[in-house]
Amino acid sequence: MERADYLEAAKLLEVSAHASPHFKTLELLGECRLKNGDPHGAILPLAASIGFDRNVSRACYLLGRAFAELGDKDEAILHLKRALAKQPDFKQARILLEVLSHQP
């Protein structure tokens, strides 16, 4: 991920998640898929990440972003609110929530 080669990073993270699932691995896999322009493919690993550790505000934010990119505003807002409930000072989540809240 440091080299911004998100396709290669996603492949490595998939292997790692399959061998030994961990919330951070799944979160990073979802993030890579978002950065690769695949919000639909990001949903499952991000949801699984939250399932492993319900206190992960970043995974909630990324899941909200994925749903926003797919046009599911209500689901996006739900996950952004969850992220902010866990981490009230999460600036990116607050900004995206405000943007979505002002859309018709």
N, C-alpha and C positions, 0 to 999 in steps of 0.2 A: 504494500500500500504506500510506502514511503516514496516509491518511484512513480506513483500514480498509474501503475499497470494493474487496473482493477479487474481485468479479465483473468490475468494470471493469479492474482491474489484470491479471486473468487474460487478458482479451481483448487488452490491449496487449502483454502478454508473449508470447502466442501469435503475434501478428503479428511481433514482434521475433525470436522463435525460428525462425519460418519464413523470414524474410529472411536472418538470419545467426545460426545456432545457436551458443550460447555456454553453458558449463557453469553460470554464475551465473543466466542468464536462465531456463534449464530448471529449476534448483533453485527459483527464486522462483515459477515457474509451478506446480510441484508443491506448493509451500507454499500458494499461493493456493487451489489445488484442495482441499487438506486443510482449510483454513480455511472453505471453502465447503461442507464436508461431503461431498466427493467423493473418498474415499481411493482408489477404483479408478482414477479419472481422474488421480490424482497419480503413480501408479506409473511410467508410461512416461516422463514428463519427468524424474522423479528418477533412474530407471535410466540414461537418456541422459546426464544431468548427470554421473553417476559414470563413464560411459564416456568422456566427454571429459576428465575429470580424476579419476583414481583416488584422489587424496589428499583428496577432499572429504568430511570427516567429517560435516558438517552434512547433506549430501544423503543419506548413509547413515543417519543418525538419522531424517530425515524419511521415508525409504523404510521403515525399521523401524516407524515410527509408522503409516504407511499400512497395512502388513500387519497390525499389531496391531488397528487399527480394523476391518479386514476379517475378523478372527478367525483369521488364519494365524499362530499363535504361533511356530511353528518358524522360519518365514521372517523374522518380525519379529526374533527373537533373533539370527539369523544376521547381519542388517544392523546391529543395535545393537552386536554384538561387533566388527564391522568398523569402526564409528564409533569405538569405544573403543580399538581397536588403533591407529588413526591419531591419536587425541587422548584419552589416558588420563584426563584431568581433565574430560571432557565430562559435566557433572553431569546434564543432562536425559536423556542416553542411559543413564547408569548407573542413574538412578531408574527409568526405564521398564523396563530390563532386569531389575532387582530385582523389580519388580511382576509382570512376566510370568513370571519364574522361580519365583515363589511360587504361581502359578495352577495348578490341576490340569490 
